Amino acid sequence: MVKRKAVVLLSGGLDSTTTLAIAKSEGFEPYALTFRYGQSHAAEVSAAREVAAAYVVAEHVVVDIDLRTFGGSALTSDDLEVPKGRSAAVLTAEVNEVLTAEVNEVIPITYVPARNTIFLSFALAWAEVLGAEHIFIGVNALDYCGYPDCRPEYIEAFVTMANLATRAGVENSQRLQIHTPLISLSKAEIVSKGIALGVDYGMTVTCYVASPTGQGCGECDACQPRLRGFRENGLADPAEYVA
Amino acid sequence: MVKRKAVVLLSGGLDSTTTLAIAKSEGFEPYALTFRYGQSHAAEVSAAREVAAAYVVAEHVVVDIDLRTFGGSALTSDDLEVPKGRSAAVLTAEVNEVLTAEVNEVIPITYVPARNTIFLSFALAWAEVLGAEHIFIGVNALDYCGYPDCRPEYIEAFVTMANLATRAGVENSQRLQIHTPLISLSKAEIVSKGIALGVDYGMTVTCYVASPTGQGCGECDACQPRLRGFRENGLADPAEYVA
């Protein structure tokens, strides 16, 4: 039986690595797509290479795009500072706000303008060239997210647009599906699922301000939920953190 | 009165230059966005710089993205040849097919997978950073187009997706509009409109296989409709062509 090709967006972090493991466990042939987009945590890209090799993906492409050209996010700007040391209570309050109210002022400063739209557009281009009908993305509407482009209604609208955009969609020979296996999971549930699939999270880098060798700060809005996710599973995070 | 900011996609060709002239004539403050995407006709980018300077845009950004990573189009691949010397009859037959049947096998080999989706995604990112509600794109559903991502229903689906993707859309403080002033015009009508606005088409480069100094071949699927557009207006095309 021919495996179904799938483009998997792979940042090298906990979520995208778990997503790759899920795609593989569901019998897809993964084509991993990573972006070097001027993020200050470039150790992610090295992690992505390690993860792609470990999962023996059909192909791994690293695309260079410079989102710093436009600025506007603490992840890509030298002028804005990544928030650190915010307590779990603050983060949880934000999450609750996100879930109860419309997504509003709580959209964090680490949001990169139109990032997922850009990433999915490249994934769409590659999927079309490959003749792949499947894209996997590790977006997650709960937990620390709060980014508008992580929500199911956004993903659905992207699929509608994509099927009008491409030769394959128009010819009806191929209809795009975007898989978001983590979209309604908590960080603890993601960790639990990955562990069950044998993911080695020691390879992954999540921290927004990781050291060049991939050590996490343990304090930023990316590290805190990750560490909590492991704690809630009664596990130690195998990734490295600065002392 | 504060001018409304607009991101204008500017390739340096006839259509996008006319679009910029229209945006300016409608009182928008243009921010020009050009892509160096591995196209073989890189003289376009020089033309875009010249056009942006002539129109005194608020800012001109040239973004490097390498669509050759994925291949799949004659415009970005060294292995596929750009069709040349196809007669107007063939081109017209294709156009009629596009208009009467669903867009199907006539989608030309020069179609770049998901190109407009990628371009609009970057425009969206910049618009969000600028606080701009307007994007101008010179897509054209008639004439030699036949690309699925030039159709009005595609553009509408992109807007729907974009307003779900961005902080501004979600906060309802800003709703994106995509302007496609050329979408239903013939090439002759585009030329006529541009001439009325005083566009100097000598600056523009349209040819798929332009020489490094911007001379057109006069024969490809981009040159032929352009030359016809001038002829139908009883005008000579001021751009340079190889003898």
Interface residues (C-beta under 8 A of the other chain):
Chain A: V61 V63 D64 I65 D66 L67 T69 F70 G71 G72 E102 V103 N104 E105 I107 Y111 V112 P113 A114 R115 N116 T117 I118 S121 F122 L124 A125 W126 E128 V129 P148 D149 R151 E153 Y154 A157 F158 T160 M161 A162 L164 A165 T166 R167 G169 V170 E171
Chain B: V61 V63 D64 I65 D66 L67 T69 F70 G71 G72 E102 V103 N104 E105 I107 Y111 V112 P113 A114 R115 N116 T117 I118 S121 F122 L124 A125 W126 E128 V129 P148 D149 R151 E153 Y154 A157 F158 T160 M161 A162 L164 A165 T166 R167 G169 V170 E171
